């Protein structure tokens, strides 16, 4: 028994030693790709591509398409209607077993003119610009990793999907995502790497509450009581519906947009409000939907009309042993570089949730490391490019060969 245990221990140690050995040629390729990645990233960041800017989205798509074609990808584009721009699918065929889906998005949250006002720049060890992390950094990482793997054919299929409307729920790409997901064995979502050099292994689901209030206009100084103040009713609803969250279940409901009236001397006859909803379990969507109907029936201003509904976005991506297994493999690969990954859950929603819901093992957060996402200070850590390229390329090698 002791001899068997010793033999097993020796095998484990040998495997650990082998796993810790860096692939030096691949690492050299990652280092060679770094300036090219930064150059392409700068070109993409300097294009306004907010979710509703079809021209800008297609311009970013054209840059990506040109690079993917050079690598031998078969390119298909499709309308993202009702969203703007065109989704891009690039397919690469190999001779192995594994089918890998890489996912990134071209749209940002920034308004037109932001790229000109805050163009791509590098200061010290950080690069800045609108959408540099979320998610143009993900696009260039996919292209960089594919360049590193030129000549590697030990996979059945690698597909790159570039989405135009992730920031508004991927409603113009959802059917395509679900279709492609089911054609692959594993998916790597190239959302930003977390600031602590992290991957994402669980995400909350997202939704929006949309409320519309109708009242009756009147002169605010002469006949205010003849009116029905839609703004006041909306404020009442926001206050009473602000308690919809549930800390114990990690459900949050935050009212973020309220609009009403355009003149201070007129009782407004219309008001609207929106709330951001995040849930860790899908059942909470049902509970919130039921509660908004029940609670909103309690009016403050008689004869006002309140229309309210929950618009569901991304489903939750809960913690899973399958995701944990892929994350462990990623952790082992990163250790080859002497680096350690953090594994995180987040309240942010992303396409990974749709892929996971389709039954496909998914690992998220494989883009460049950085922070300040969705703000004027969004940045990418330049020194993270090489290790992250290495990580992604090694994962593609292993799962291309059919790793389980």
C-alpha positions in Angstrom: 0.0 0.0 0.0 2.8 2.4 0.9 4.5 1.7 -2.4 1.3 2.4 -4.3 0.8 5.6 -2.4 4.4 6.7 -3.0 3.9 5.9 -6.7 0.7 8.0 -6.9 2.4 10.8 -5.0 5.3 10.7 -7.5 2.8 10.9 -10.4 1.0 13.9 -8.9 4.3 15.7 -8.3 5.4 14.9 -11.9 2.2 16.2 -13.2 2.4 19.4 -11.1 5.9 19.9 -12.3 4.9 19.4 -15.9 1.9 21.7 -15.5 4.1 24.5 -14.0 6.4 24.5 -17.0 5.8 27.5 -19.2 5.5 27.0 -23.0 8.4 29.3 -23.9 7.7 29.5 -27.7 4.1 30.4 -27.1 5.0 33.0 -24.5 7.4 34.5 -27.1 4.6 34.7 -29.5 2.5 36.5 -26.9 5.2 39.1 -26.4 5.5 39.6 -30.1 1.8 40.2 -30.4 1.7 42.9 -27.7 2.6 45.9 -29.9 0.2 44.7 -32.6 -2.6 44.3 -30.0 -2.1 47.8 -28.7 -2.0 49.3 -32.2 -5.3 47.6 -33.2 -6.8 48.5 -29.8 -6.0 52.1 -30.4 -7.6 52.2 -33.8 -10.8 50.6 -32.4 -11.0 52.8 -29.3 -10.8 55.9 -31.6 -14.0 55.0 -33.2 -17.3 55.9 -31.5 -19.4 52.7 -31.4 -22.1 53.3 -28.8 -24.9 50.7 -29.0 -27.0 52.9 -31.2 -24.3 54.1 -33.6 -24.6 51.7 -36.5 -21.9 53.4 -38.6 -19.4 53.2 -35.8 -20.2 49.6 -35.0 -19.7 48.6 -38.6 -16.4 50.5 -38.7 -15.1 48.6 -35.7 -16.5 45.4 -37.3 -14.6 46.2 -40.5 -11.3 46.4 -38.7 -11.9 43.1 -36.9 -13.1 41.5 -40.1 -10.0 42.5 -42.0 -7.8 40.8 -39.4 -9.9 37.7 -39.1 -9.9 37.2 -42.9 -6.1 37.4 -42.9 -6.0 34.5 -40.5 -8.2 32.4 -42.7 -11.6 32.9 -41.0 -14.8 32.4 -42.9 -16.8 35.6 -42.3 -20.5 35.9 -42.0 -22.3 39.1 -41.1 -26.0 39.5 -40.1 -28.2 42.4 -39.1 -28.6 43.0 -35.4 -32.1 44.4 -35.8 -33.8 45.9 -33.9 -30.4 46.9 -32.7 -27.9 48.8 -34.8 -25.0 47.5 -36.9 -24.1 44.0 -38.0 -23.0 41.0 -35.9 -19.9 39.3 -37.1 -19.2 35.5 -37.0 -15.7 34.3 -38.1 -15.3 30.5 -38.3 -12.0 28.6 -38.4 -11.9 24.9 -39.2 -9.3 22.4 -37.9 -8.6 18.7 -37.7 -9.1 18.0 -34.0 -12.0 17.4 -31.6 -12.9 20.5 -29.6 -15.3 23.2 -30.7 -14.6 26.6 -29.1 -16.7 29.7 -29.1 -15.0 33.1 -28.4 -17.4 36.0 -27.7 -16.8 39.7 -27.5 -18.9 42.8 -28.2 -18.2 45.9 -30.3 -20.7 48.3 -28.6 -19.8 50.7 -25.8 -21.9 52.9 -23.4 -20.3 56.1 -24.6 -22.0 58.9 -26.6 -20.9 60.0 -30.0 -18.0 62.4 -29.8 -16.4 60.7 -26.8 -13.6 59.1 -28.9 -12.6 62.5 -30.2 -12.8 64.1 -26.7 -10.9 61.3 -25.0 -8.8 59.4 -27.7 -6.7 56.4 -27.0 -3.6 57.2 -25.0 -1.0 55.4 -22.9 0.2 56.9 -19.7 2.8 54.8 -17.7 1.6 51.2 -17.5 -2.0 52.0 -18.4 -3.9 52.7 -21.7 -7.0 54.8 -21.7 -10.0 55.4 -23.9 -13.8 54.8 -24.2 -14.5 51.1 -24.4 -10.9 50.1 -24.1 -11.8 47.4 -21.6 -15.5 46.9 -22.3 -15.0 45.4 -24.7 -12.6 46.4 -27.5 -9.9 44.9 -25.4 -11.7 41.5 -25.7 -11.9 41.8 -29.5 -8.1 42.4 -29.9 -7.3 39.6 -27.5 -9.3 37.1 -29.6 -7.4 38.2 -32.7 -4.1 38.2 -30.9 -4.5 34.7 -29.6 -5.6 33.4 -33.0 -2.4 34.9 -34.5 -0.4 33.1 -31.9 -2.0 29.8 -32.9 -1.4 30.1 -36.6 -0.4 26.6 -37.8 -2.2 25.0 -34.8 -5.0 22.8 -36.2 -5.7 20.5 -33.3 -9.3 21.6 -32.9 -12.5 20.9 -34.8 -13.8 24.5 -34.9 -13.1 27.9 -33.4 -15.8 30.5 -33.8 -15.5 34.2 -33.0 -18.7 36.1 -32.4 -18.7 39.9 -32.2 -21.9 41.3 -30.9 -23.2 44.9 -31.6 -25.6 45.3 -28.6 -24.4 43.6 -25.5 -24.7 46.8 -23.5 -28.5 46.9 -23.9 -29.2 43.2 -23.3 -28.1 41.6 -26.7 -31.7 41.5 -27.9 -30.6 41.9 -31.5 -28.1 39.0 -31.1 -29.7 36.7 -28.6 -31.0 34.1 -31.1 -27.6 34.0 -32.8 -25.8 33.5 -29.5 -28.0 30.7 -28.5 -27.7 29.0 -31.9 -23.9 29.2 -31.9 -23.6 28.2 -28.3 -25.3 24.9 -29.0 -22.8 24.2 -31.8 -19.8 24.3 -29.5 -18.3 22.4 -26.5 -17.0 25.4 -24.5 -17.2 29.2 -24.6 -14.7 31.8 -23.5 -16.3 35.2 -23.0 -13.8 38.0 -23.5 -15.3 40.5 -21.1 -12.7 42.5 -19.1 -10.3 40.8 -16.7 -11.0 42.0 -13.2 -8.6 44.5 -11.6 -7.2 41.8 -9.2 -6.3 39.7 -12.3 -9.6 37.9 -12.0 -11.9 35.8 -14.1 -15.6 35.7 -13.7 -17.3 32.5 -12.7 -20.7 33.7 -11.8 -22.9 36.7 -12.8 -26.2 38.1 -11.8 -29.1 38.4 -14.2 -30.3 41.8 -15.3 -33.6 43.5 -16.1 -35.3 46.9 -16.2 -38.5 48.2 -14.6 -40.2 50.6 -17.0 -42.9 52.8 -15.5 -45.2 55.3 -17.3 -47.6 57.6 -15.4 -50.4 59.6 -17.0 -52.1 62.5 -15.2 -53.8 65.8 -16.2 -52.2 69.1 -17.0 -53.2 72.3 -15.2 -51.8 75.7 -14.5 -49.5 75.3 -11.5 -50.3 78.7 -10.0 -54.0 79.2 -10.9 -55.6 75.8 -11.0 -53.2 73.2 -9.6 -56.0 71.2 -7.9 -57.7 70.7 -11.2 -54.6 68.8 -12.4 -53.4 65.3 -11.7 -49.7 65.6 -11.0 -47.9 62.7 -12.8 -44.5 63.7 -11.4 -45.8 63.4 -7.8 -47.4 60.0 -8.5 -44.2 58.8 -10.2 -42.2 60.0 -7.1 -44.6 58.1 -4.9 -44.2 55.0 -6.9 -40.5 55.2 -6.9 -40.4 55.5 -3.1 -42.7 52.6 -2.4 -41.1 50.4 -5.1 -37.6 51.2 -3.8 -38.0 48.4 -1.3 -38.3 45.7 -3.9 -34.7 44.5 -3.3 -33.9 41.5 -1.1 -30.4 41.5 0.5 -30.7 37.9 1.6 -31.2 36.8 -2.0 -28.8 39.4 -3.5 -31.6 41.1 -5.4 -31.1 44.8 -6.1 -33.6 47.3 -7.5 -32.2 50.8 -8.1 -34.3 53.6 -9.7 -31.9 55.4 -12.1 -34.0 57.5 -14.5 -36.9 59.8 -13.8 -38.4 62.2 -16.3 -41.4 64.6 -16.2 -42.5 67.9 -17.5 -40.7 70.7 -19.3 -42.1 73.8 -17.6 -42.1 74.7 -14.0 -45.6 76.4 -14.1 -47.5 73.5 -15.5 -48.7 70.5 -13.6 -47.2 67.6 -15.6 -49.6 65.2 -17.3 -46.9 62.6 -17.9 -43.9 61.1 -16.1 -41.7 58.0 -16.6 -39.1 56.2 -14.6 -36.7 53.3 -15.0 -35.0 51.0 -12.5 -32.1 48.6 -12.8 -32.8 45.1 -11.5 -30.2 42.5 -10.7 -30.9 39.0 -9.4 -28.8 36.0 -8.4 -31.6 33.5 -8.9 -34.0 33.5 -11.8 -37.0 33.0 -9.5 -36.5 36.6 -8.2 -37.5 38.0 -11.6 -40.9 36.3 -11.1 -41.2 37.7 -7.5 -40.3 41.3 -8.6 -42.7 41.1 -11.5 -45.5 40.1 -9.2 -44.7 42.7 -6.6 -44.5 45.7 -8.9 -48.0 45.0 -10.1 -49.3 44.6 -6.5 -47.5 47.6 -5.0 -48.1 50.0 -7.9 -51.8 49.6 -7.4 -51.5 51.8 -4.3 -51.8 55.3 -5.8 -51.1 58.7 -4.1 -52.8 60.9 -6.7 -56.4 59.9 -7.7 -57.3 59.4 -11.3 -53.7 58.9 -12.5 -52.8 55.9 -14.6 -49.7 53.9 -13.9 -48.4 51.4 -16.4 -45.5 49.3 -15.2 -43.6 46.2 -16.4 -40.4 44.3 -15.9 -38.2 43.8 -19.0 -36.0 40.9 -18.5 -32.4 41.1 -19.8 -29.7 38.5 -19.2 -30.5 35.5 -17.0 -28.2 34.7 -14.0 -25.1 32.7 -14.5 -24.9 30.8 -11.2 -21.8 29.2 -9.7 -21.3 25.7 -11.2 -18.9 22.8 -10.8 -18.5 22.8 -14.5 -17.4 26.4 -14.6 -15.1 25.7 -11.5 -13.4 22.9 -13.5 -12.6 25.2 -16.4 -11.5 27.9 -14.0 -9.1 25.5 -12.3 -7.6 24.6 -15.6 -7.1 28.3 -16.3 -5.6 28.7 -12.9 -3.1 25.9 -13.6 -2.2 27.5 -16.9 -1.6 30.9 -15.3 0.6 29.3 -12.7 2.9 28.3 -15.6 3.8 32.0 -15.7 4.1 32.2 -11.9 0.9 34.2 -11.7 -2.3 33.7 -9.7 -5.9 34.2 -10.9 -8.7 35.5 -8.7 -12.1 34.0 -9.3 -15.0 36.4 -8.9 -18.7 36.7 -8.9 -20.2 40.0 -10.2 -23.4 41.9 -10.3 -22.7 42.8 -14.0 -24.5 40.9 -16.7 -23.1 39.7 -20.0 -23.5 37.3 -22.9 -21.8 34.5 -20.9 -25.1 34.1 -19.1 -27.0 33.4 -22.3 -24.4 30.8 -23.3 -24.4 29.2 -19.9 -28.2 29.1 -20.0 -28.0 27.3 -23.4 -26.2 24.5 -21.5 -22.6 25.2 -22.7 -19.7 25.4 -20.2 -18.5 29.0 -20.1 -15.7 30.9 -18.6 -15.8 34.7 -18.5 -13.5 37.7 -17.9 -10.7 36.5 -20.3 -10.1 40.0 -21.7 -7.3 42.5 -20.7 -7.1 43.4 -17.0 -8.2 46.9 -16.1 -10.8 49.0 -14.4 -13.0 52.1 -14.4 -15.5 50.3 -16.7 -18.3 52.6 -18.1 -16.5 55.7 -16.8 -14.3 58.4 -18.2 -11.4 56.8 -16.4 -11.7 53.4 -18.1 -8.3 51.9 -18.4 -6.4 48.8 -19.5 -3.3 47.4 -17.8 -0.7 47.2 -20.6 1.4 44.7 -18.7 -1.6 42.3 -18.6 -1.7 41.8 -22.3 1.1 39.2 -22.6 0.0 36.9 -19.8 -3.6 37.1 -20.8 -2.8 36.3 -24.4 -0.8 33.3 -23.2 -3.7 32.2 -21.0 -6.3 32.4 -23.7 -4.1 30.7 -26.3 -3.3 27.8 -23.9 -7.0 27.4 -23.1 -7.8 27.2 -26.8 -5.0 24.6 -27.3 -6.3 22.4 -24.5 -10.0 22.6 -25.3 -9.2 22.3 -29.0 -7.7 19.0 -28.3 -10.9 18.0 -26.5 -10.1 18.6 -22.9 -12.9 17.7 -20.4 
